[in-house]
Amino acid sequence: MTKTLHDRTSLPPTIGGSVAAGFEPVRTAFERNFVECGEQGAACTLFHRGRKVVDLWGGYRDTRSGQPWTPQTLTLTFSVTKGMAAAAMAVAHSRGLFELDEPVARYWPEFAAAGKSAITVGQLLSHQAGLIAPRQRLNASILANHDQLAAILAEQAPHWEPGTRHGYHTLTLGWYQNELIRRTDPAGRSLGVFFQQEIAEPLGIEFYIGLPADIDPARLSHIAGFPRIAMLAHLHQLPAKMVLSGAWPTSLVAKSIRVLPVDNPSQIGAPPYRHLEIPSANGFGTAAAIARVYDSLVRDGEELGLSEQTSQALVAPPVAPTRGSYDAILKVDSQYHFGFSRPSGGFPFGSASTAFGCPGAGGSFAFADPQAEIAFAYVTNKMSFRIFDDPRERAVRKACYACLSDPRPVTRVA
């Protein structure tokens, strides 16, 4: 008898990949997500001291068709993309394209408008600039025209005095990073192109900021997402003050998440936005690719040609805003530096304060931990309502750390 789609997706999930000796508990935690947490499709990769010791994938790329997740499956990673954009900024910094302590306006004169002349690159990359939303709502047509977008961004006035507080620049950070790259790169490349040529190609990985038109859509995982209003029913999974504040159209939270006319976060990865560059949100790739980037960064970035100055800057203590670490958007304590999230009271991760990474809406997370010498990535196509510290990735992450304390020798995954 032919099995129906419901029958197929009700079967125990198929888990592919491998783990090195000593990391078997990571596979157990990964499998448990499918059995006990309703995971649909996911992948996880861990590098330790430059060795790939975990490389797993499983479930369904698309539960509608029953197509399995494979090593070639690309998935929308939401704000995990910020980490890849930050990696591009680190490479650009190593090339001498900008300095963190210099005003952004030195490299982009028009940026000085509306009281922004003193904002430094470091403040911008630390979510302290107050540039959470432009005066006008953006759309696909504007995003496709970098010059038009840059003019709109340059006119934006800060929503708070830069340097006095910080607040998550949900979508806008990536576009400011993009223009800074365009203004300083001798070739005038966009951030997405810069990332491809300076990071993805040298490392031999597949991650895109804006999906190339020649990528077969059949390789993409399907993410259903949810309407924004549904967040109100899941306050136990989200910073409640953030959700309640976002219900008021004039609040900072509402402004930050309504930059584009989308009501469901998964629309960022669908036409007409799929092929455009949204460096804060619409990266497509594999867990293996993301972890590989962090693996390079955690090992001083030698493969990417990072300077010692840049490598030291990546792990330097964040410079806190003068009014403290309370996030004006997320409504929790947070820390940011060089475009990355850093461990904080609101989101602890890693084994030391030098860890850096970026979580993604719905359950994905990737980071580097220099102290533990690891690089980790977990991606999923079943969106939860959490914006960080999802129980699925956290369980796998904790299993990884538990294995690091195991005295058994670690062998490399082929």
Secondary structure as the mmCIF struct_conf table of DSSP 4:
data_model
#
loop_
_struct_conf.conf_type_id
_struct_conf.id
_struct_conf.beg_label_comp_id
_struct_conf.beg_label_asym_id
_struct_conf.beg_label_seq_id
_struct_conf.end_label_comp_id
_struct_conf.end_label_asym_id
_struct_conf.end_label_seq_id
HELX_LH_PP_P HELX_LH_PP_P1 THR A 2 THR A 4
HELX_RH_AL_P HELX_RH_AL_P1 LEU A 5 SER A 10
BEND BEND1 LEU A 11 LEU A 11
HELX_LH_PP_P HELX_LH_PP_P2 PRO A 12 THR A 14
STRN STRN1 ILE A 15 VAL A 19
TURN_TY1_P TURN_TY1_P1 ALA A 21 GLY A 22
HELX_RH_AL_P HELX_RH_AL_P2 GLU A 24 GLU A 36
BEND BEND2 CYS A 37 CYS A 37
STRN STRN2 GLY A 41 HIS A 48
TURN_TY1_P TURN_TY1_P2 ARG A 49 GLY A 50
STRN STRN3 ARG A 51 ASP A 62
TURN_TY1_P TURN_TY1_P3 THR A 63 GLY A 66
STRN STRN4 GLN A 67 PRO A 68
HELX_LH_PP_P HELX_LH_PP_P3 TRP A 69 TRP A 69
TURN_TY1_P TURN_TY1_P4 PRO A 71 GLN A 72
STRN STRN5 LEU A 74 LEU A 74
STRN STRN6 THR A 75 LEU A 76
STRN STRN7 PHE A 78 PHE A 78
TURN_TY1_P TURN_TY1_P5 SER A 79 SER A 79
HELX_RH_AL_P HELX_RH_AL_P3 VAL A 80 SER A 94
TURN_TY1_P TURN_TY1_P6 ARG A 95 GLY A 96
BEND BEND3 LEU A 97 LEU A 97
TURN_TY1_P TURN_TY1_P7 LEU A 100 ASP A 101
BEND BEND4 GLU A 102 GLU A 102
STRN STRN8 PRO A 103 PRO A 103
HELX_RH_AL_P HELX_RH_AL_P4 VAL A 104 TYR A 107
HELX_RH_3T_P HELX_RH_3T_P1 PRO A 109 GLY A 115
TURN_TY1_P TURN_TY1_P8 LYS A 116 ALA A 118
STRN STRN9 THR A 120 THR A 120
HELX_RH_AL_P HELX_RH_AL_P5 VAL A 121 LEU A 125
TURN_TY1_P TURN_TY1_P9 SER A 126 HIS A 127
BEND BEND5 ALA A 129 ALA A 129
BEND BEND6 ILE A 132 ILE A 132
BEND BEND7 ARG A 135 GLN A 136
HELX_RH_AL_P HELX_RH_AL_P6 ALA A 140 LEU A 143
TURN_TY1_P TURN_TY1_P10 ALA A 144 ALA A 144
HELX_RH_AL_P HELX_RH_AL_P7 HIS A 146 GLU A 155
HELX_LH_PP_P HELX_LH_PP_P4 GLN A 156 PRO A 158
BEND BEND8 HIS A 159 TRP A 160
STRN STRN10 PRO A 162 PRO A 162
TURN_TY1_P TURN_TY1_P11 GLY A 163 THR A 164
STRN STRN11 ARG A 165 HIS A 166
TURN_TY1_P TURN_TY1_P12 THR A 170 LEU A 171
HELX_RH_AL_P HELX_RH_AL_P8 THR A 172 THR A 184
TURN_TY1_P TURN_TY1_P13 PRO A 186 ALA A 187
HELX_RH_AL_P HELX_RH_AL_P9 LEU A 191 PHE A 195
HELX_RH_PI_P HELX_RH_PI_P1 GLN A 196 ALA A 200
HELX_RH_AL_P HELX_RH_AL_P10 GLU A 201 LEU A 203
TURN_TY1_P TURN_TY1_P14 GLY A 204 GLY A 204
STRN STRN12 PHE A 207 ILE A 209
BEND BEND9 GLY A 210 GLY A 210
TURN_TY1_P TURN_TY1_P15 ALA A 213 ASP A 214
BEND BEND10 ILE A 215 ILE A 215
HELX_RH_3T_P HELX_RH_3T_P2 PRO A 217 ARG A 219
STRN STRN13 LEU A 220 LEU A 220
HELX_LH_PP_P HELX_LH_PP_P5 SER A 221 HIS A 222
HELX_RH_3T_P HELX_RH_3T_P3 ARG A 228 HIS A 234
TURN_TY1_P TURN_TY1_P16 LEU A 235 GLN A 237
BEND BEND11 LEU A 238 LEU A 238
HELX_RH_AL_P HELX_RH_AL_P11 ALA A 240 GLY A 246
TURN_TY1_P TURN_TY1_P17 ALA A 247 ALA A 247
BEND BEND12 TRP A 248 TRP A 248
TURN_TY1_P TURN_TY1_P18 PRO A 249 THR A 250
BEND BEND13 SER A 251 SER A 251
HELX_RH_AL_P HELX_RH_AL_P12 LEU A 252 ILE A 257
BEND BEND14 VAL A 259 PRO A 261
BEND BEND15 ASP A 263 ASN A 264
HELX_RH_3T_P HELX_RH_3T_P4 PRO A 265 GLY A 269
BEND BEND16 ALA A 270 ALA A 270
TURN_TY1_P TURN_TY1_P19 PRO A 271 HIS A 275
BEND BEND17 LEU A 276 LEU A 276
TURN_TY1_P TURN_TY1_P20 PRO A 279 ALA A 281
STRN STRN14 ASN A 282 ASN A 282
STRN STRN15 GLY A 283 GLY A 285
HELX_RH_AL_P HELX_RH_AL_P13 ALA A 287 VAL A 298
TURN_TY1_P TURN_TY1_P21 ARG A 299 GLY A 301
HELX_RH_3T_P HELX_RH_3T_P5 GLU A 302 LEU A 304
TURN_TY1_P TURN_TY1_P22 GLY A 305 GLY A 305
HELX_RH_AL_P HELX_RH_AL_P14 GLU A 308 VAL A 315
BEND BEND18 ALA A 316 ALA A 316
HELX_LH_PP_P HELX_LH_PP_P6 PRO A 317 PRO A 318
TURN_TY1_P TURN_TY1_P23 THR A 322 ARG A 323
BEND BEND19 SER A 325 SER A 325
STRN STRN16 TYR A 326 ASP A 327
TURN_TY1_P TURN_TY1_P24 ALA A 328 LEU A 330
BEND BEND20 VAL A 332 VAL A 332
STRN STRN17 ASP A 333 ASP A 333
STRN STRN18 GLN A 335 HIS A 337
TURN_TY1_P TURN_TY1_P25 PHE A 338 GLY A 339
STRN STRN19 PHE A 340 ARG A 342
BEND BEND21 GLY A 345 PHE A 347
BEND BEND22 GLY A 350 ALA A 352
TURN_TY1_P TURN_TY1_P26 SER A 353 THR A 354
STRN STRN20 PHE A 356 GLY A 360
TURN_TY1_P TURN_TY1_P27 ALA A 361 GLY A 363
STRN STRN21 SER A 364 ASP A 369
TURN_TY1_P TURN_TY1_P28 PRO A 370 GLU A 373
STRN STRN22 ILE A 374 THR A 380
BEND BEND23 ASN A 381 LYS A 382
BEND BEND24 PHE A 385 PHE A 385
BEND BEND25 ILE A 387 PHE A 388
HELX_RH_AL_P HELX_RH_AL_P15 PRO A 391 LEU A 404
TURN_TY1_P TURN_TY1_P29 SER A 405 SER A 405
BEND BEND26 ARG A 408 ARG A 408
#
